[in-house]
Amino acid sequence: MSTTLFAMFGLGGPEILLLLVLGVLLFGRKLPDVGRSLGKTVVEVKKGLKGIEDEVSEPSAPRAAIEPEPIKAPTRVTPSSAPRFDDAPAPTSAPPKV
C-alpha cells in the first residue's frame, strides 16, 4: 500500500530518503513527539469522519405531521365612526435658529 501512496505523489527511493534526512535534521530529538502527535491527529480525523458517515447513513426518525389550522371565513370589519379630516391649515411656526 505504501508504494502505491508514494507512487501517487511521484516519490521514488531517493526522494523518500531525502525527506527522512530532512525530517531528522529539522526535528532531531523531537521526532518521536512529532510522530506521536501526527498519529493522534490522524486517528481523531478518522473518528470524526466515521461519526459523520454514521449520521448520514443512519435513517432519520419519522417526523410527526403538523396539522394546519382550519381556514376561517373572512369577517367584515366596519368602522365605528367615519374618519374626520380637518381643513384648517397647520399652524406655522418660526424656523429654528441656528
Contact map, one row per residue, 1 for C-alpha under 8 A:
11111000000000000000000000000000000000000000000000000000000000000000000000000000000000000000000000
11111100000000000000000000000000000000000000000000000000000000000000000000000000000000000000000000
11111110000000000000000000000000000000000000000000000000000000000000000000000000000000000000000000
11111111000000000000000000000000000000000000000000000000000000000000000000000000000000000000000000
11111111100000000000000000000000000000000000000000000000000000000000000000000000000000000000000000
01111111111100000000000000000000000000000000000000000000000000000000000000000000000000000000000000
00111111111100000000000000000000000000000000000000000000000000000000000000000000000000000000000000
00011111111000000000000000000000000000000000000000000000000000000000000000000000000000000000000000
00001111111000000000000000000000000000000000000000000000000000000000000000000000000000000000000000
00000111111100000000000000000000000000000000000000000000000000000000000000000000000000000000000000
00000111111110110000000000000000000000000000000000000000000000000000000000000000000000000000000000
00000110011111110000000000000000000000000000000000000000000000000000000000000000000000000000000000
00000000001111111000000000000000000000000000000000000000000000000000000000000000000000000000000000
00000000000111111100000000000000000000000000000000000000000000000000000000000000000000000000000000
00000000001111111110000000000000000000000000000000000000000000000000000000000000000000000000000000
00000000001111111111000000000000000000000000000000000000000000000000000000000000000000000000000000
00000000000011111111100000000000000000000000000000000000000000000000000000000000000000000000000000
00000000000001111111110000000000000000000000000000000000000000000000000000000000000000000000000000
00000000000000111111111000000000000000000000000000000000000000000000000000000000000000000000000000
00000000000000011111111100000000000000000000000000000000000000000000000000000000000000000000000000
00000000000000001111111110000000000000000000000000000000000000000000000000000000000000000000000000
00000000000000000111111111000000000000000000000000000000000000000000000000000000000000000000000000
00000000000000000011111111110010000000000000000000000000000000000000000000000000000000000000000000
00000000000000000001111111110010000000000000000000000000000000000000000000000000000000000000000000
00000000000000000000111111110000000000000000000000000000000000000000000000000000000000000000000000
00000000000000000000011111110000000000000000000000000000000000000000000000000000000000000000000000
00000000000000000000001111111110010000000000000000000000000000000000000000000000000000000000000000
00000000000000000000001111111110000000000000000000000000000000000000000000000000000000000000000000
00000000000000000000000000111111000000000000000000000000000000000000000000000000000000000000000000
00000000000000000000000000111111110000000000000000000000000000000000000000000000000000000000000000
00000000000000000000001100111111111000000000000000000000000000000000000000000000000000000000000000
00000000000000000000000000001111111100000000000000000000000000000000000000000000000000000000000000
00000000000000000000000000000111111110000000000000000000000000000000000000000000000000000000000000
00000000000000000000000000100111111111000000000000000000000000000000000000000000000000000000000000
00000000000000000000000000000011111111100000000000000000000000000000000000000000000000000000000000
00000000000000000000000000000001111111110000000000000000000000000000000000000000000000000000000000
00000000000000000000000000000000111111111000000000000000000000000000000000000000000000000000000000
00000000000000000000000000000000011111111100000000000000000000000000000000000000000000000000000000
00000000000000000000000000000000001111111110000000000000000000000000000000000000000000000000000000
00000000000000000000000000000000000111111111000000000000000000000000000000000000000000000000000000
00000000000000000000000000000000000011111111100000000000000000000000000000000000000000000000000000
00000000000000000000000000000000000001111111110000000000000000000000000000000000000000000000000000
00000000000000000000000000000000000000111111111000000000000000000000000000000000000000000000000000
00000000000000000000000000000000000000011111111100000000000000000000000000000000000000000000000000
00000000000000000000000000000000000000001111111110000000000000000000000000000000000000000000000000
00000000000000000000000000000000000000000111111111000000000000000000000000000000000000000000000000
00000000000000000000000000000000000000000011111111100000000000000000000000000000000000000000000000
00000000000000000000000000000000000000000001111111110000000000000000000000000000000000000000000000
00000000000000000000000000000000000000000000111111111000000000000000000000000000000000000000000000
00000000000000000000000000000000000000000000011111111100000000000000000000000000000000000000000000
00000000000000000000000000000000000000000000001111111110000000000000000000000000000000000000000000
00000000000000000000000000000000000000000000000111111111000000000000000000000000000000000000000000
00000000000000000000000000000000000000000000000011111111100000000000000000000000000000000000000000
00000000000000000000000000000000000000000000000001111111110000000000000000000000000000000000000000
00000000000000000000000000000000000000000000000000111111110000000000000000000000000000000000000000
00000000000000000000000000000000000000000000000000011111111000000000000000000000000000000000000000
00000000000000000000000000000000000000000000000000001111111000000000000000000000000000000000000000
00000000000000000000000000000000000000000000000000000111111100000000000000000000000000000000000000
00000000000000000000000000000000000000000000000000000001111110000000000000000000000000000000000000
00000000000000000000000000000000000000000000000000000000011111000000000000000000000000000000000000
00000000000000000000000000000000000000000000000000000000001111100000000000000000000000000000000000
00000000000000000000000000000000000000000000000000000000000111110000000000000000000000000000000000
00000000000000000000000000000000000000000000000000000000000011111000000000000000000000000000000000
00000000000000000000000000000000000000000000000000000000000001111100000000000000000000000000000000
00000000000000000000000000000000000000000000000000000000000000111110000000000000000000000000000000
00000000000000000000000000000000000000000000000000000000000000011111000000000000000000000000000000
00000000000000000000000000000000000000000000000000000000000000001111100000000000000000000000000000
00000000000000000000000000000000000000000000000000000000000000000111110000000000000000000000000000
00000000000000000000000000000000000000000000000000000000000000000011111000000000000000000000000000
00000000000000000000000000000000000000000000000000000000000000000001111100000000000000000000000000
00000000000000000000000000000000000000000000000000000000000000000000111110000000000000000000000000
00000000000000000000000000000000000000000000000000000000000000000000011111000000000000000000000000
00000000000000000000000000000000000000000000000000000000000000000000001111100000000000000000000000
00000000000000000000000000000000000000000000000000000000000000000000000111110000000000000000000000
00000000000000000000000000000000000000000000000000000000000000000000000011111000000000000000000000
00000000000000000000000000000000000000000000000000000000000000000000000001111100000000000000000000
00000000000000000000000000000000000000000000000000000000000000000000000000111110000000000000000000
00000000000000000000000000000000000000000000000000000000000000000000000000011111000000000000000000
00000000000000000000000000000000000000000000000000000000000000000000000000001111110000000000000000
00000000000000000000000000000000000000000000000000000000000000000000000000000111110000000000000000
00000000000000000000000000000000000000000000000000000000000000000000000000000011111000000000000000
00000000000000000000000000000000000000000000000000000000000000000000000000000011111100000000000000
00000000000000000000000000000000000000000000000000000000000000000000000000000000111110000000000000
00000000000000000000000000000000000000000000000000000000000000000000000000000000011111000000000000
00000000000000000000000000000000000000000000000000000000000000000000000000000000001111100000000000
00000000000000000000000000000000000000000000000000000000000000000000000000000000000111110000000000
00000000000000000000000000000000000000000000000000000000000000000000000000000000000011111000000000
00000000000000000000000000000000000000000000000000000000000000000000000000000000000001111100000000
00000000000000000000000000000000000000000000000000000000000000000000000000000000000000111110000000
00000000000000000000000000000000000000000000000000000000000000000000000000000000000000011111000000
00000000000000000000000000000000000000000000000000000000000000000000000000000000000000001111100000
00000000000000000000000000000000000000000000000000000000000000000000000000000000000000000111110000
00000000000000000000000000000000000000000000000000000000000000000000000000000000000000000011111000
00000000000000000000000000000000000000000000000000000000000000000000000000000000000000000001111100
00000000000000000000000000000000000000000000000000000000000000000000000000000000000000000000111110
00000000000000000000000000000000000000000000000000000000000000000000000000000000000000000000011111
00000000000000000000000000000000000000000000000000000000000000000000000000000000000000000000001111
00000000000000000000000000000000000000000000000000000000000000000000000000000000000000000000000111
